[in-house]
Amino acid sequence: MSARRPGLAKGNGARSGTHRNPLMRALRRREEVPYSQLRRARRPLRFGVIFIVVAGVAIYFAIAKKVPFTHGYRLNAIFANAINIAPGSPVRVAGVDAGAVTGVKRIGEDGEVSMEVSSAALPIHADAQLKIRPRTFLEGSWYVELQPGSPGARELPSGATIPVTQTADPVQLENVVDALNSQARSNLQQLLIEYGRALAEKPTAAENAQLEPEVKGLSGAQALNRAATHGPAATRDSAIVNQALAGTHERDLSTLVEAIKRVSAGLDAHPRELGELIANFNTFLEELARNAASLKSAVHQLPGALTNAKRAFVELGNALPSIRSFSEAIVPGVEETPATVSAYLPWIAQARALFSPEELGAIAKGSREAAPPTAELVFDQVRFNQQGELFNRCLTNVLIPAGNVKLQDGANTSGESAYREFWYGLVGANSIGQSFSGNGLQGLRSLVGGGGATLRSAPAGVIGQRTTSGESLFARSALTPLGTRPLLPANEPQYEPLVPCYKQTLPEFNGPLAGPGPADGSGG
C-alpha cells in the first residue's frame, strides 16, 4: 500500500517543518500510517457507547413512530360510559389506525378520554363523531372510532374537547339480555301469536265495508299475497324513485347524504325536541287521515297547479335577463352606498342632537304642556271670531258709511267727512281744556255764557225715559238762533239692543230731518 498521495511531491519535504500546514501534516501522517494501526489506536469504549445510543433512538423511533420528547395532535372526548376503553387503545378513522388513547379520567357522571391523533387524520371539525367499538375476536379489547366531521364545519385546534352529545357508547351483551326479561319475552310471544291470528282471520262485515273491493273477504295472508301481484309496478316505480334520488349531477347523492347527516346530528343533539316532533308528527298524520277527502281533492287539483307553476317558471326565466340588467344597473348605486352612508352619518348625528331632550325634546315637552290651554283658547276663539265677524259687519255696513257721510249745514258746511269733523272737534275740545288743572277749569265756562238770547230745549229724555214733565234745558246765546239742525223727530227712534248692529237702518243724515228747523228747537 502506497504511503503517499499523488498530490504530495517528495520535493515538498525540503521545506522546514515549522512552516508546514497542520492540516497537511495530519493528512500526511494518515497516509503514512497503515489503516490497521489507526484502527487499533481508536478507543473501543467510546465507539460502543455511541453505537448503543444511536441504536436505542432508532429502535424507539421504529416502535413509537414519532420523534422523542414531542407529541402530535391531541383531542379529548366526553363519553357517558368509558369503562371499556383504556390507555393505549387504538383510535381508528375508516378502520385504519390514526392514533391512540393516552388517558381516561372521570368528570362527574361522565368519563373523559384523551387521545393523540396522527396528522394523517387531520383536520378534525367541530361536528366530529366518536364511538367506542369492540375490536375483532382475535384482537380483543375496544377501540375509538373517529369520524372527523364535515368539511364545512369549523376546524378544532389541538386540545379541543368533543361534547357527550357527539359521542356514543357500545351496547353490551348484558344490556341486550336485560332488555329481554321474562315480561319482554312474554310480550314477544304474544306478538307472534297475535300476528299469526291477524294473518289467518277473515274480516268481519263492518271491516269489509271499509276495505277496498280487491281484498274484501280475504284474510291478512291472502291480502298480502294479492298485494304481491302489484310488485312489478311497485318495483318499477321504486326504481324511478331511486334513479331520481341519484340526482342529475355528480355528487348529488353524497350531498344529500351529507345534508341528512347534519340534520340527524342536529336532531340527536336535541332529544327532547325530537320527542315533541314525533308526537306532533303523529298528530299531523291523524289530521291528514281525518281530512282524507280534502287531501284527495287537493291532489286532484295538483296537476293544474303544477302546470301553472311551470308557466310561472317559464315567465320567471323570461324575466331573468331583465333582472340581470337591473342588477348590473344597480351595481354603481350599491357601490356608492358606503359613501352615501358616510355622508349621512354627520347629518344623523346632528339630527340626534336636534331631537335630544335639550333641543326639540324640551320644545315638545313645552308644547305638550301648552296643548290643553291652547285647545281652550281655540275653543273660545270661535266665539270671539263670531263676535269679531259681527263687529266687522257693523263697521262695514254702519259705522264706516256713517263716518264717510259729508254733512250739509248750509253756509257752515265744511265739505269734510263726518269722521274727520269728529277729530276736528276733539282738537277744539283740547284747546278749550288747556286751562284745566287739579283745581278745576279756570277762566272758562263752556256751558253758560253771556248774551241777551235765552235758549230752551224740548223736554229731554234718556233711552226712552223722559225727565219730569215740563223740564227743559236752558242756555244763553249772544246771538238769536236762526234755526236748529237736525230737526227733533216727532217720536224717538225705537231702541233695539238685541238686533245686530249690521242690521240697523242707516239714518239719512242729509235728508228731510237734517233741517234747518225752527229756532226754538221744536220738531219738524
C-alpha positions as MATLAB code, in Angstrom:
seq = 'MSARRPGLAKGNGARSGTHRNPLMRALRRREEVPYSQLRRARRPLRFGVIFIVVAGVAIYFAIAKKVPFTHGYRLNAIFANAINIAPGSPVRVAGVDAGAVTGVKRIGEDGEVSMEVSSAALPIHADAQLKIRPRTFLEGSWYVELQPGSPGARELPSGATIPVTQTADPVQLENVVDALNSQARSNLQQLLIEYGRALAEKPTAAENAQLEPEVKGLSGAQALNRAATHGPAATRDSAIVNQALAGTHERDLSTLVEAIKRVSAGLDAHPRELGELIANFNTFLEELARNAASLKSAVHQLPGALTNAKRAFVELGNALPSIRSFSEAIVPGVEETPATVSAYLPWIAQARALFSPEELGAIAKGSREAAPPTAELVFDQVRFNQQGELFNRCLTNVLIPAGNVKLQDGANTSGESAYREFWYGLVGANSIGQSFSGNGLQGLRSLVGGGGATLRSAPAGVIGQRTTSGESLFARSALTPLGTRPLLPANEPQYEPLVPCYKQTLPEFNGPLAGPGPADGSGG';
ca = [
       0.000    0.000    0.000;
       1.403    3.369   -1.010;
       2.209    5.721    1.835;
       1.886    8.882   -0.191;
      -0.871   10.705   -2.122;
      -0.074   11.726   -5.666;
      -0.581   15.374   -4.810;
       2.217   15.389   -2.230;
       5.565   15.512   -4.000;
       8.683   14.442   -2.279;
      10.310   17.713   -3.064;
       7.948   19.477   -0.674;
       9.751   17.809    2.200;
      12.597   20.181    1.644;
      10.564   22.892    3.373;
      11.093   23.433    7.066;
       8.710   21.549    9.465;
       7.953   24.802   11.252;
       6.402   26.276    8.102;
       4.292   23.202    7.177;
       0.402   23.491    7.449;
      -1.024   21.421   10.408;
      -3.800   20.003    8.188;
      -1.247   18.930    5.669;
       0.766   17.304    8.466;
      -2.329   15.355    9.623;
      -3.099   14.161    6.110;
       0.490   13.202    5.583;
       0.514   11.249    8.814;
      -2.740    9.456    7.870;
      -1.248    8.482    4.541;
       1.992    7.382    6.080;
       0.451    5.315    8.956;
      -1.244    1.987    7.943;
      -5.031    1.703    8.408;
      -4.681   -1.288   10.711;
      -2.575    0.769   13.118;
      -5.106    3.645   13.081;
      -7.968    1.209   13.865;
      -6.043   -0.192   16.800;
      -5.387    3.311   18.061;
      -9.189    4.204   18.480;
     -10.937    3.835   21.855;
     -13.482    0.929   21.748;
     -15.488    2.178   24.805;
     -16.422    5.462   23.165;
     -17.429    3.674   19.979;
     -19.647    1.234   21.931;
     -21.488    3.969   23.842;
     -22.210    5.923   20.668;
     -23.428    2.760   18.961;
     -25.836    1.926   21.854;
     -27.309    5.466   21.917;
     -27.904    5.539   18.157;
     -29.411    2.051   18.199;
     -31.722    2.953   21.104;
     -33.009    6.052   19.298;
     -33.601    4.048   16.116;
     -35.483    1.312   17.977;
     -37.662    3.868   19.842;
     -38.484    5.650   16.607;
     -39.322    2.326   14.918;
     -41.709    1.345   17.740;
     -43.277    4.735   18.656;
     -43.112    6.107   15.097;
     -42.582    9.673   16.363;
     -39.771   11.985   17.325;
     -38.878   11.620   21.040;
     -39.949   14.334   23.529;
     -42.663   15.640   21.161;
     -46.406   14.982   20.810;
     -48.871   15.224   17.941;
     -52.454   16.480   17.711;
     -54.342   15.954   20.968;
     -58.100   15.507   21.257;
     -60.419   14.993   24.244;
     -63.919   13.468   24.169;
     -66.632   13.090   26.824;
     -68.369    9.664   26.975;
     -71.327    8.703   29.128;
     -69.551    5.381   29.825;
     -65.805    4.997   29.158;
     -65.235    1.907   31.329;
     -64.344   -0.301   28.338;
     -61.549    1.863   26.981;
     -58.005    2.017   28.382;
     -54.788    3.948   27.638;
     -53.087    2.512   24.588;
     -56.348    1.575   22.864;
     -56.217    2.484   19.178;
     -58.051    5.359   17.541;
     -59.242    4.475   14.038;
     -60.524    6.519   11.116;
     -62.343    4.482    8.453;
     -60.884    1.276   10.005;
     -57.265    2.486    9.840;
     -55.238    3.225   12.981;
     -54.784    7.001   13.293;
     -53.730    7.419   16.938;
     -54.043    6.016   20.415;
     -55.766    6.714   23.734;
     -53.392    8.470   26.145;
     -55.575    8.720   29.242;
     -59.015    8.192   30.800;
     -60.406   10.123   33.758;
     -63.771   10.697   35.400;
     -65.589   14.040   35.152;
     -68.782   13.988   37.226;
     -71.044   11.232   35.904;
     -69.122   11.028   32.605;
     -65.675    9.965   31.500;
     -63.115   11.990   29.557;
     -60.936   10.114   27.069;
     -57.705   11.823   25.934;
     -56.262   10.812   22.575;
     -53.303   11.632   20.397;
     -54.132   11.618   16.681;
     -51.665   11.476   13.810;
     -51.516   14.199   11.181;
     -52.967   11.792    8.580;
     -56.393   12.073   10.286;
     -56.431   15.874   10.293;
     -58.271   18.163   10.078;
     -60.907   17.369   12.715;
     -64.047   19.520   12.584;
     -66.484   20.742   15.246;
     -69.174   18.201   14.235;
     -66.846   15.187   14.607;
     -68.385   11.956   15.964;
     -66.658    9.393   18.237;
     -67.867    5.917   19.193;
     -66.386    3.162   21.366;
     -66.427   -0.058   19.296;
     -65.401   -3.671   20.123;
     -62.400   -4.992   18.228;
     -62.446   -8.322   16.383;
     -62.445  -11.626   18.257;
     -58.755  -12.155   17.543;
     -57.796   -8.589   18.555;
     -59.924   -8.364   21.704;
     -60.482   -5.183   23.746;
     -62.021   -1.957   22.340;
     -61.107    0.988   20.128;
     -62.351    4.506   19.454;
     -63.934    5.083   16.038;
     -63.384    8.693   14.907;
     -65.371   10.442   12.185;
     -63.513   13.754   11.536;
     -66.713   15.670   10.568;
     -67.871   17.604    7.531;
     -65.506   19.951    5.639;
     -67.913   22.854    6.028;
     -67.697   22.841    9.836;
     -65.147   24.750   11.912;
     -61.735   23.054   12.399;
     -60.856   22.180   16.018;
     -57.447   23.137   17.421;
     -55.229   20.713   19.300;
     -56.509   20.125   22.844;
     -60.190   20.651   21.928;
     -62.960   18.634   23.632;
     -65.830   16.839   21.867;
     -69.093   17.056   23.937;
     -71.041   13.997   25.079;
     -73.802   14.752   22.543;
     -71.351   13.759   19.766;
     -70.128   10.501   21.324;
     -71.703    7.043   21.665;
     -71.086    4.060   23.965;
     -71.118    0.385   22.937;
     -74.110   -1.832   23.600;
     -73.075   -4.688   25.845;
     -74.451   -8.190   25.696;
     -75.817   -7.859   29.232;
     -77.820   -4.825   28.083;
     -79.476   -6.952   25.415;
     -80.118   -9.772   27.890;
     -81.520   -7.337   30.452;
     -83.892   -5.960   27.831;
     -85.211   -9.473   27.050;
     -86.563  -10.227   30.535;
     -89.484  -12.546   31.187;
     -92.049   -9.830   30.583;
     -90.399   -8.846   27.269;
     -90.228  -12.464   26.144;
     -93.884  -12.939   27.076;
     -94.807   -9.828   25.111;
     -92.784  -11.089   22.127;
     -94.606  -14.433   22.231;
     -97.950  -12.668   22.438;
     -96.911  -10.510   19.495;
     -96.165  -13.558   17.346;
     -99.470  -15.214   18.348;
    -101.477  -12.114   17.537;
     -99.572  -11.611   14.275;
    -100.403  -15.189   13.202;
    -104.048  -14.688   14.160;
    -104.179  -11.435   12.186;
    -102.867  -13.231    9.107;
    -105.347  -16.128    9.403;
    -108.616  -14.444   10.464;
    -111.251  -13.264    7.992;
    -112.543   -9.694    8.248;
    -115.980   -9.020    9.754;
    -118.868   -7.395    7.870;
    -118.074   -3.997    9.446;
    -114.389   -4.336    8.488;
    -115.311   -5.468    4.957;
    -117.279   -2.238    4.475;
    -114.074   -0.231    4.984;
    -111.843   -2.385    2.745;
    -111.040   -1.971   -0.906;
    -113.103   -4.228   -3.243;
    -109.985   -6.166   -4.222;
    -109.348   -7.554   -0.725;
    -112.860   -7.872    0.687;
    -113.450  -11.238    2.356;
    -109.740  -12.153    2.319;
    -107.598  -12.917    5.333;
    -104.458  -10.933    6.093;
    -102.183  -13.542    4.485;
    -104.380  -13.745    1.366;
    -104.437   -9.959    1.118;
    -100.626   -9.856    1.343;
    -100.399  -12.494   -1.426;
    -102.787  -10.426   -3.541;
    -100.659   -7.343   -2.884;
     -97.640   -9.204   -4.271;
     -99.251   -9.024   -7.720;
     -98.530   -5.269   -7.635;
     -94.868   -5.953   -7.041;
     -93.647   -5.371  -10.644;
     -95.320   -1.965  -10.878;
     -94.149   -1.034   -7.381;
     -90.624   -2.197   -8.187;
     -90.626   -0.133  -11.382;
     -91.850    2.931   -9.525;
     -89.245    2.327   -6.808;
     -86.557    2.171   -9.474;
     -87.765    5.511  -10.826;
     -87.623    6.973   -7.318;
     -84.126    5.556   -6.750;
     -82.993    6.975  -10.077;
     -84.373   10.355   -9.050;
     -82.592   10.092   -5.696;
     -79.320    9.551   -7.543;
     -79.605   13.141   -8.802;
     -78.852   14.757  -12.103;
     -75.332   16.000  -11.343;
     -72.196   14.482   -9.886;
     -72.126   14.156   -6.071;
     -75.858   14.945   -5.741;
     -76.471   11.805   -3.692;
     -73.424   12.337   -1.488;
     -74.516   15.907   -0.895;
     -77.980   14.646    0.085;
     -76.487   12.063    2.447;
     -74.250   14.722    3.991;
     -77.242   17.030    4.497;
     -79.235   14.179    6.083;
     -76.253   13.512    8.320;
     -76.178   17.111    9.514;
     -79.926   17.060   10.117;
     -79.659   13.788   12.034;
     -76.795   15.164   14.137;
     -78.864   18.248   14.944;
     -81.838   16.099   15.917;
     -79.632   13.849   18.043;
     -78.298   16.895   19.897;
     -81.836   17.857   20.975;
     -83.596   14.617   22.087;
     -86.428   16.389   23.923;
     -87.341   18.492   20.908;
     -87.123   15.336   18.775;
     -89.669   13.615   21.030;
     -92.009   16.582   20.705;
     -91.519   16.477   16.922;
     -92.576   12.811   16.779;
     -95.666   13.493   18.906;
     -96.626   16.461   16.769;
     -95.940   14.439   13.612;
     -98.376   11.773   14.823;
    -100.971   14.493   15.403;
    -100.268   15.800   11.909;
    -100.821   12.362   10.360;
    -104.065   11.947   12.320;
    -105.320   15.238   10.925;
    -104.370   14.107    7.415;
    -106.341   10.902    7.965;
    -109.400   12.860    9.133;
    -109.214   15.096    6.082;
    -108.556   12.368    3.525;
    -111.362   13.613    1.251;
    -109.992   17.154    1.234;
    -106.481   15.827    0.647;
    -107.736   13.735   -2.273;
    -109.372   16.811   -3.772;
    -106.158   18.794   -3.282;
    -104.130   16.074   -5.021;
    -106.684   16.113   -7.860;
    -106.025   19.835   -8.270;
    -102.266   19.331   -8.117;
    -101.689   18.705  -11.885;
    -103.275   22.054  -12.765;
    -101.223   23.778  -10.076;
     -98.050   22.165  -11.423;
     -98.938   23.331  -14.939;
     -99.399   26.879  -13.674;
     -96.162   26.612  -11.729;
     -94.369   25.514  -14.901;
     -95.765   28.527  -16.733;
     -94.684   30.732  -13.849;
     -91.161   29.343  -14.043;
     -91.127   29.987  -17.797;
     -92.173   33.594  -17.178;
     -89.544   33.834  -14.477;
     -86.932   32.570  -16.937;
     -88.034   35.218  -19.417;
     -87.766   37.863  -16.728;
     -84.284   36.835  -15.626;
     -82.480   38.861  -18.381;
     -84.298   41.984  -17.235;
     -83.472   41.186  -13.620;
     -79.844   40.713  -14.586;
     -79.823   44.048  -16.433;
     -81.387   45.701  -13.412;
     -78.807   44.073  -11.144;
     -75.975   45.332  -13.347;
     -77.518   48.811  -13.451;
     -77.894   48.940   -9.670;
     -74.269   47.980   -9.032;
     -72.970   51.623   -9.288;
     -75.635   52.724   -6.823;
     -74.688   49.938   -4.430;
     -71.022   50.900   -4.753;
     -71.933   54.480   -3.841;
     -73.923   53.328   -0.804;
     -70.934   53.395    1.621;
     -70.077   56.946    0.580;
     -73.733   57.956    0.910;
     -73.934   56.403    4.352;
     -70.713   58.170    5.353;
     -72.196   61.464    4.158;
     -75.394   60.831    6.106;
     -73.629   59.993    9.375;
     -72.877   63.663   10.312;
     -76.474   64.592    9.476;
     -77.750   61.733   11.629;
     -75.524   62.888   14.486;
     -76.898   66.416   14.200;
     -80.453   65.095   13.923;
     -79.991   63.039   17.089;
     -78.711   66.137   18.880;
     -81.643   68.133   17.492;
     -84.186   65.623   18.802;
     -82.428   65.302   22.168;
     -84.208   66.369   25.404;
     -82.172   69.574   25.435;
     -83.418   70.688   21.987;
     -86.659   69.584   20.313;
     -87.355   67.341   23.270;
     -87.769   70.385   25.503;
     -89.871   72.105   22.848;
     -92.063   69.017   22.559;
     -92.459   68.901   26.344;
     -93.447   72.567   26.429;
     -95.821   72.051   23.513;
     -97.431   69.137   25.317;
     -97.940   71.264   28.422;
     -99.283   74.155   26.358;
    -101.645   71.992   24.310;
    -104.607   71.985   26.782;
    -104.640   75.800   27.275;
    -104.209   76.212   23.528;
    -107.199   73.956   22.924;
    -109.282   76.018   25.330;
    -108.103   79.202   23.621;
    -109.028   77.792   20.222;
    -112.443   76.785   21.563;
    -113.048   80.299   22.958;
    -111.561   81.822   19.812;
    -114.525   80.520   17.841;
    -116.959   82.618   19.837;
    -114.545   85.547   19.762;
    -114.314   85.282   15.978;
    -118.095   85.197   15.757;
    -118.300   88.447   17.732;
    -115.461   89.869   15.643;
    -117.372   88.975   12.498;
    -120.454   90.851   13.814;
    -118.267   93.837   14.700;
    -116.681   93.814   11.242;
    -120.118   93.742    9.627;
    -121.154   96.664   11.829;
    -118.076   98.583   10.712;
    -118.660   97.761    7.073;
    -122.428   98.336    6.909;
    -122.989  101.086    9.503;
    -120.040  102.842   11.135;
    -117.792  103.341    8.109;
    -120.636  104.504    5.784;
    -121.832  106.851    8.540;
    -118.354  108.253    9.070;
    -117.868  108.847    5.350;
    -121.053  110.986    5.080;
    -120.417  114.694    4.418;
    -122.938  116.641    6.497;
    -124.709  119.540    4.761;
    -125.026  122.552    7.087;
    -125.703  125.417    4.688;
    -123.051  128.096    4.947;
    -121.325  126.129    7.712;
    -120.783  123.055    5.504;
    -117.099  122.040    5.771;
    -117.072  119.569    2.908;
    -115.246  117.014    5.077;
    -116.410  113.567    6.119;
    -118.185  113.234    9.419;
    -115.325  111.214   10.997;
    -112.874  113.994   10.071;
    -115.120  116.654   11.648;
    -115.193  114.441   14.769;
    -111.429  114.601   15.082;
    -111.514  118.343   14.376;
    -113.966  118.757   17.252;
    -111.604  116.844   19.551;
    -108.858  119.302   18.656;
    -111.173  122.162   19.636;
    -112.094  120.455   22.891;
    -108.415  120.026   23.606;
    -107.852  123.752   23.152;
    -110.752  124.510   25.495;
    -109.240  122.290   28.156;
    -105.786  123.916   28.144;
    -106.509  125.845   31.395;
    -107.681  122.647   33.175;
    -105.667  121.699   36.254;
    -106.074  119.875   39.515;
    -108.090  122.815   40.812;
    -110.601  122.531   38.012;
    -111.217  124.512   34.873;
    -110.031  128.100   35.408;
    -111.409  131.036   33.446;
    -113.734  129.081   31.140;
    -117.403  128.249   31.341;
    -118.330  126.419   28.184;
    -121.966  125.698   29.051;
    -123.039  129.020   30.444;
    -122.194  132.134   28.548;
    -123.346  135.674   28.389;
    -125.816  137.150   25.902;
    -129.345  138.505   25.578;
    -130.945  135.475   23.942;
    -132.244  132.638   26.123;
    -132.313  129.176   24.628;
    -134.623  126.419   25.904;
    -134.667  122.866   24.742;
    -137.547  120.492   24.445;
    -138.089  118.098   27.371;
    -135.047  115.841   27.463;
    -135.109  112.004   27.613;
    -132.605  109.195   28.049;
    -133.197  105.800   26.378;
    -136.885  106.356   26.102;
    -137.340  107.566   29.684;
    -138.266  111.247   29.790;
    -137.402  113.535   32.659;
    -140.067  115.185   34.826;
    -142.702  116.678   32.606;
    -142.059  120.336   31.695;
    -138.355  120.304   32.420;
    -136.127  121.630   29.687;
    -132.515  122.621   29.322;
    -131.697  126.352   29.196;
    -128.741  128.307   27.804;
    -127.750  131.869   26.910;
    -126.577  132.908   23.490;
    -125.059  136.161   22.315;
    -126.994  135.960   19.069;
    -130.520  134.997   18.325;
    -130.666  131.448   16.896;
    -131.597  131.218   13.229;
    -132.685  127.569   13.325;
    -131.767  124.085   14.548;
    -130.081  121.082   12.952;
    -131.227  118.353   12.872;
    -134.898  118.543   13.434;
    -136.381  116.999   16.518;
    -138.433  114.000   15.354;
    -141.986  113.676   16.495;
    -141.160  110.254   18.045;
    -137.892  108.970   19.412;
    -136.329  106.128   17.377;
    -137.053  102.693   18.855;
    -134.158  101.298   20.908;
    -133.440   97.668   19.938;
    -130.291   96.422   21.747;
    -130.791   92.755   20.705;
    -130.791   93.496   16.954;
    -127.296   93.135   15.446;
    -125.616   96.391   14.547;
    -125.091   95.495   10.884;
    -128.860   95.041   10.510;
    -129.677   98.556   11.825;
    -131.006  101.010    9.245;
    -128.554  103.799    8.358;
    -130.167  107.257    9.018;
    -130.498  109.819    6.242;
    -128.077  112.419    7.615;
    -128.808  114.906    4.837;
    -132.489  114.011    4.481;
    -135.650  115.968    5.491;
    -134.842  115.696    9.191;
    -131.448  117.331    8.651;
    -133.089  120.774    8.847;
    -132.804  123.583    9.339;
    -135.787  123.672   11.685;
    -137.415  126.290   13.882;
    -135.094  128.309   16.093;
    -136.951  127.211   19.207;
    -135.927  123.595   18.578;
    -139.415  122.283   18.067;
    -139.965  119.243   15.905;
    -140.323  119.430   12.194;
];
